Amino acid sequence: MQKTYRFKIKDPNPGKIAVLRYLAAGPWRKELNFAVEMAKGHRPGTAYDLHPFIYTDLRLFGLSSQLACACRDRAFEAYQSHQELQKSDPGRHWFPHFDGVTAIRLNIPRSCRLFERPGQHWIEVSTPEGCIALRVAGRIEALERVWRSKPTHAEIVFKRDEVFFHVGVAVCLPKVSPKDRRTFIGIDFNVLNHLIVARATDAAGRALGCFFFPAGRFNWKRKHFAVSRRELQQAGAHCKLKGIRKREQNFVDAFLHQATTSLVRWGRHFPRPFLAIEDLSGIRANVKASRNWNRKLHSWPFRSGQAMLRYKGLSEGFFVKQLRGAFSSRYCSRCGGRNTRRSGASFACLECGYGLNVHLNGAANMAWRAVRYTLAAAGRAGDKTAERQPGPYAGDRDATLAAQSSLGGHLDYVFCKPLTSVRGS
């Protein structure tokens, strides 16, 4: 797993920064777009497959050999990312194109060298005009960790008048198994009311805690951006639309990071959590509603939120699994009945009389599926697994209680906190 550290360039020399900005906005950006277009035409399987088609041209256009290899790697990453997005959601993603002052990719130690001076950390960047030395500022612990870890790639990023150094470090994650999970957290992603709703249970279905992250400000801000875009389009100010889109994307990413970080911090209170994420592939395919609802649904960033939750959970030692999410909010999480009624955010079971928030009911059903997945991994689920049953079937609680002793007591829960409902801010 790659962890990205972000450091600021301290007191940069204006002349050196001018050279880097010219490189990023001129030769680097043009040749990166050229390499991406060549990848589109040749469809390489690896970055080395793309090398013979672009390396000579990149060298002729003014890039050094080190930067040419870095440009090849960055272009292949952009092409590969686009191909993966097309497989999951065809026809909804533009082919990558880079504009403005593009971040410069650096391969360590070929095009970037890390070195130290007494009490200081420096980098030396290779450019066509020569090597440029820049001082890096940040937390001493993080700087020493990066300098000791021998990273393989980094980026010089330009934001307004500031320059940043982003470096990726390989992190060894502990191997986790679903067999020893003790807490099961079902997660329900939503469009309205709450962005994320989660419920933690033990193997017997006893509720241990609930998590709500409101989506009011998120939806209001996105509506504001939609109105601004429509006004700019009507006025013909197409040059300003790109800035509005970037601001909206930055806001969405920051909000999702805040929500997923709050959820992971809440999950730390429970021992050996299992995060069950809904598989929402194709959820937009057959939905036809009003224009306003279509805008909210088709701009719903659930995939980005799930990706953030996945890598953050893995870094904390959680077991994260994507399970079938169909009908998770329609079945009763207490009796598994299908005769239910939903009205807005309210859910009521007409068979057992159980009622609660509809999203909390969906999160509880995902927690049940996580329990069955664990029992199936331990060989105690019989012919009923988490992938097939939408709600708890008859005898679920007896089966899980009986399986605790056979699993070596791994599913016994020790109450370390009382039942609480935590709301993200």
C-alpha positions in Angstrom: 0.0 0.0 0.0 1.2 3.5 -0.9 1.0 6.3 1.6 1.5 9.9 0.3 3.3 12.5 2.4 2.9 16.2 1.5 5.6 18.6 2.4 6.0 22.3 1.6 9.1 23.8 -0.2 10.5 26.2 2.3 11.7 29.7 1.1 12.2 28.7 -2.5 14.4 30.7 -4.8 12.2 32.6 -7.3 14.5 31.8 -10.2 14.5 28.1 -9.5 10.7 28.1 -9.1 10.3 30.0 -12.4 12.3 27.3 -14.1 10.1 24.5 -12.6 6.9 26.4 -13.5 8.0 26.8 -17.1 8.9 23.1 -17.3 5.5 22.1 -15.8 3.4 24.4 -18.0 5.4 24.0 -21.2 7.4 20.9 -22.2 6.3 18.6 -19.5 2.6 19.2 -20.0 2.7 19.0 -23.8 4.8 15.8 -23.8 2.6 14.2 -21.1 -0.5 14.8 -23.2 1.4 13.4 -26.3 2.3 10.3 -24.3 -1.3 9.8 -23.1 -2.5 10.0 -26.7 0.0 7.4 -27.8 -1.1 5.1 -25.0 -4.6 5.5 -26.2 -3.6 4.4 -29.7 -1.2 1.5 -28.8 -3.0 0.2 -25.7 0.1 -0.9 -23.8 -0.1 -3.5 -21.0 2.8 -2.0 -19.1 4.8 1.2 -19.1 7.7 -0.5 -20.8 5.4 -1.5 -23.7 4.8 2.3 -24.2 8.5 3.1 -24.1 9.6 2.5 -27.7 6.7 4.6 -29.1 7.4 7.8 -27.2 10.9 7.9 -25.7 12.7 9.2 -28.8 10.1 11.9 -29.4 10.2 13.0 -25.7 14.0 13.4 -25.9 13.8 15.3 -29.2 11.2 17.7 -27.6 13.6 18.7 -24.8 13.0 16.4 -21.9 16.0 14.8 -20.2 16.2 11.0 -20.1 15.1 10.9 -16.5 12.1 13.1 -17.1 11.2 11.2 -20.2 11.0 7.9 -18.2 9.0 9.7 -15.5 6.6 11.1 -18.2 6.2 7.6 -19.7 5.3 6.2 -16.2 2.8 9.0 -15.4 1.1 8.7 -18.8 0.7 5.0 -18.4 -0.8 5.5 -14.9 -3.3 8.0 -16.3 -4.2 5.6 -19.1 -4.6 2.6 -16.8 -6.7 4.6 -14.4 -9.0 5.6 -17.2 -9.4 2.0 -18.4 -10.4 0.9 -14.9 -13.0 3.6 -14.6 -14.4 2.7 -18.0 -14.8 -0.9 -16.9 -16.7 0.0 -13.8 -18.8 2.8 -15.3 -18.6 2.8 -19.2 -19.1 6.0 -21.1 -19.0 8.4 -18.1 -15.3 9.4 -18.0 -13.4 11.7 -20.4 -10.0 10.5 -21.6 -7.3 12.2 -19.4 -5.9 15.5 -20.6 -3.6 17.8 -18.6 -4.0 21.6 -18.6 -2.3 24.5 -16.8 0.7 24.0 -14.5 0.8 20.2 -14.3 2.5 18.4 -11.4 5.9 17.1 -12.4 6.5 13.4 -11.8 9.9 12.5 -10.4 11.5 9.0 -10.2 13.7 8.6 -7.2 16.8 8.5 -7.4 17.0 9.0 -11.2 15.3 12.4 -11.5 15.2 13.4 -7.8 17.7 12.9 -5.1 17.0 13.1 -1.3 19.7 14.3 0.9 20.2 15.9 4.3 22.2 18.8 5.8 22.6 19.4 9.5 19.0 19.8 10.8 17.6 20.2 7.2 16.1 18.0 4.5 16.7 18.8 0.8 15.8 17.4 -2.6 17.7 17.8 -5.8 15.6 17.8 -9.0 17.0 17.1 -12.4 15.8 19.5 -15.2 16.9 20.2 -18.8 18.6 23.4 -17.4 20.5 21.5 -14.7 19.9 20.3 -11.1 17.9 22.4 -8.7 18.2 22.0 -4.9 15.1 22.8 -2.8 14.6 22.7 1.0 11.7 20.7 2.3 9.8 21.7 5.4 7.4 19.6 7.5 7.1 17.5 10.7 10.5 16.1 11.6 9.1 12.7 12.3 7.5 12.5 8.9 10.6 13.8 7.1 12.9 11.3 8.8 10.5 8.5 8.1 10.3 9.3 4.4 14.1 9.9 4.0 14.8 6.5 5.7 12.1 4.5 3.7 13.8 5.0 0.3 10.8 6.0 -1.8 10.6 5.4 -5.5 8.6 8.3 -6.9 7.4 11.8 -6.0 5.8 14.9 -7.5 6.4 18.6 -7.5 2.9 20.2 -7.2 2.1 23.9 -7.8 -0.8 25.5 -5.9 -1.2 29.2 -6.4 2.0 30.8 -5.3 3.2 27.8 -3.2 5.1 24.7 -4.2 4.7 21.3 -2.5 6.6 18.1 -2.6 4.4 14.9 -2.6 6.2 11.6 -2.1 4.8 8.1 -2.0 6.1 5.6 0.6 5.3 1.9 0.6 3.6 0.8 3.8 3.5 -2.8 5.0 0.0 -3.6 6.2 -0.7 -6.4 8.7 -2.5 -9.4 7.2 -6.0 -9.7 8.5 -8.4 -12.6 8.2 -12.2 -12.5 8.4 -12.1 -15.6 10.7 -11.1 -13.7 13.8 -13.4 -10.6 13.5 -15.2 -9.6 16.7 -17.1 -6.5 15.6 -19.2 -6.2 12.4 -19.8 -2.7 11.0 -22.4 -2.3 8.3 -22.0 0.8 6.2 -24.8 2.5 4.2 -23.9 5.3 1.7 -26.7 7.7 0.9 -27.5 10.7 -1.2 -29.9 12.6 1.1 -30.0 13.3 4.9 -26.9 11.5 5.9 -23.9 10.8 3.7 -22.7 7.8 5.7 -24.7 5.7 8.2 -23.0 2.8 10.0 -24.0 0.4 12.7 -21.7 -1.8 14.8 -22.9 -5.2 16.1 -21.4 -8.3 17.6 -21.8 -11.8 16.1 -25.1 -12.3 17.9 -26.6 -9.1 16.4 -26.4 -7.0 19.6 -26.0 -3.3 18.6 -22.8 -1.7 19.9 -23.0 1.7 18.4 -24.3 3.9 15.5 -22.6 6.5 13.3 -24.2 9.3 11.4 -22.4 11.8 9.1 -24.9 14.5 7.9 -25.0 15.4 4.3 -26.8 18.8 4.6 -23.9 21.0 3.9 -22.6 18.7 1.3 -25.8 18.7 -0.7 -26.3 22.5 -0.3 -22.8 23.2 -1.5 -23.1 21.0 -4.6 -26.4 22.6 -5.4 -24.7 26.0 -5.2 -22.0 24.8 -7.6 -24.7 23.4 -10.0 -26.5 26.8 -10.1 -23.2 28.6 -10.7 -22.3 26.3 -13.6 -25.7 26.8 -15.1 -25.4 30.6 -14.9 -22.0 30.5 -16.5 -23.1 28.3 -19.3 -26.1 30.6 -20.0 -23.8 33.6 -20.0 -21.3 31.8 -22.3 -18.4 32.1 -19.8 -17.0 28.7 -20.7 -13.5 29.7 -19.6 -14.7 29.9 -16.0 -16.4 26.6 -15.9 -13.2 24.6 -15.5 -12.4 26.6 -12.3 -15.8 25.9 -10.9 -15.5 22.2 -11.6 -12.1 22.1 -9.9 -13.4 23.9 -6.8 -16.3 21.5 -6.6 -14.0 18.5 -6.9 -11.7 19.8 -4.2 -14.7 20.4 -1.9 -16.1 16.9 -2.5 -12.7 15.2 -1.9 -12.2 17.2 1.3 -15.7 16.4 2.6 -15.3 12.7 1.8 -12.0 12.6 3.6 -13.5 14.2 6.7 -16.5 11.8 6.7 -14.4 8.6 6.2 -11.7 9.7 8.7 -14.5 10.3 11.3 -15.9 6.8 10.6 -12.5 5.1 10.9 -11.7 6.9 14.2 -15.1 5.8 15.5 -14.4 2.2 14.5 -11.2 2.1 16.5 -13.3 1.9 19.7 -14.3 -1.7 18.8 -12.0 -4.7 18.7 -11.1 -6.3 15.3 -13.7 -4.6 13.1 -15.1 -6.0 9.9 -16.2 -3.1 7.6 -19.0 -4.3 5.2 -19.3 -1.9 2.2 -22.2 -2.1 -0.3 -21.5 -3.1 -3.8 -23.3 -0.3 -5.7 -22.2 -1.2 -9.2 -24.8 -0.3 -11.8 -27.1 1.5 -9.3 -27.5 4.4 -11.7 -28.3 2.3 -14.8 -32.1 1.8 -14.5 -33.1 5.0 -12.5 -35.3 7.5 -14.3 -36.6 10.3 -12.1 -36.8 14.1 -12.0 -34.0 16.3 -13.3 -33.0 17.4 -9.8 -32.9 13.8 -8.5 -30.9 12.6 -11.6 -28.3 15.3 -11.0 -27.9 14.2 -7.4 -27.8 10.5 -8.2 -25.5 10.7 -11.2 -23.0 13.0 -9.3 -23.1 10.8 -6.2 -19.4 10.1 -5.3 -19.9 6.8 -3.6 -17.0 5.1 -5.3 -14.5 7.7 -4.2 -15.9 7.5 -0.6 -15.6 3.7 -0.6 -12.1 3.8 -2.0 -11.1 6.2 0.8 -12.7 4.1 3.4 -11.0 1.0 2.1 -7.5 2.2 2.3 -8.0 4.0 5.6 -9.6 0.9 7.1 -6.8 -1.3 5.9 -4.2 1.0 7.4 -5.9 0.6 10.8 -6.0 -3.1 10.6 -9.7 -3.5 9.8 -10.9 -6.2 7.5 -12.7 -4.4 4.6 -15.0 -6.3 2.2 -17.4 -5.3 -0.5 -20.6 -7.3 -0.2 -23.8 -7.5 -2.2 -25.9 -4.4 -1.3 -29.1 -5.2 -3.2 -32.3 -4.7 -1.1 -30.3 -4.0 2.1 -32.8 -1.2 3.0 -36.0 -3.2 2.1 -35.7 -6.2 4.3 -36.2 -6.1 8.1 -32.9 -6.3 10.0 -34.6 -8.0 12.9 -36.8 -10.8 11.4 -35.7 -10.7 7.8 -39.3 -10.1 6.7 -40.1 -8.8 3.2 -43.4 -7.2 4.1 -42.1 -3.8 5.0 -43.0 -0.2 4.5 -40.8 2.8 3.8 -41.7 6.4 4.0 -38.9 8.9 3.5 -36.3 8.1 6.1 -38.7 5.9 8.2 -38.8 2.1 8.0 -41.4 -0.2 9.5 -41.7 -4.0 9.4 -45.4 -5.2 9.1 -44.5 -8.7 10.3 -42.7 -8.0 13.6 -43.5 -4.3 14.1 -39.9 -3.3 14.2 -39.2 0.3 13.1 -36.2 2.6 12.8 -34.3 4.8 10.3 -34.3 3.3 6.9 -30.5 3.9 6.4 -29.8 2.4 9.8 -31.8 -0.7 8.9 -29.7 -1.0 5.7 -26.5 -0.7 7.7 -27.7 -3.4 10.1 -28.4 -5.7 7.2 -24.9 -5.2 5.9 -23.6 -6.0 9.4 -25.6 -9.3 9.2 -24.0 -10.1 5.9 -20.6 -9.5 7.4 -21.4 -12.0 10.1 -22.4 -14.6 7.6 -19.3 -13.9 5.5 -17.1 -14.6 8.6 -19.0 -17.8 9.4 -18.6 -18.9 5.8 -14.9 -18.2 6.0 -14.7 -20.3 9.1 -16.7 -23.1 7.5 -19.7 -22.8 9.8 -22.2 -21.1 7.5 -23.7 -24.1 5.8 -25.3 -23.3 2.5 -26.3 -19.8 3.5 -23.6 -17.2 3.0 -23.4 -13.4 3.2 -23.5 -13.1 -0.6 -26.9 -14.8 -1.0 -29.2 -13.8 1.9 -30.4 -10.2 2.1 -31.5 -10.3 5.8 -31.1 -12.5 8.8 -32.7 -15.8 8.3 -34.4 -18.0 10.9 -32.0 -19.3 13.5 -29.3 -16.7 12.7 -28.7 -15.8 16.3 -28.7 -19.4 17.5 -26.2 -20.3 14.7 -23.9 -17.5 15.6 -24.0 -18.1 19.3 -23.3 -21.8 18.7 -20.5 -21.0 16.3 -18.6 -18.8 18.8 -17.2 -21.7 20.8 -16.3 -23.6 17.6 -14.3 -20.5 16.4 -12.2 -20.4 19.5 -14.1 -17.6 21.1 -13.0 -15.1 18.4 -16.5 -13.7 18.1 -17.1 -13.0 21.8 -17.4 -9.3 22.3 -16.0 -7.5 25.2 -18.0 -4.3 25.9 -15.3 -1.6 26.0 -17.8 1.3 25.4 -21.5 1.8 26.1 -24.1 2.0 23.3 -23.5 5.4 21.7 -24.5 7.3 18.6 -21.7 9.4 17.2 -22.4 12.2 14.7 -19.6 13.4 12.4 -19.2 17.1 12.0 
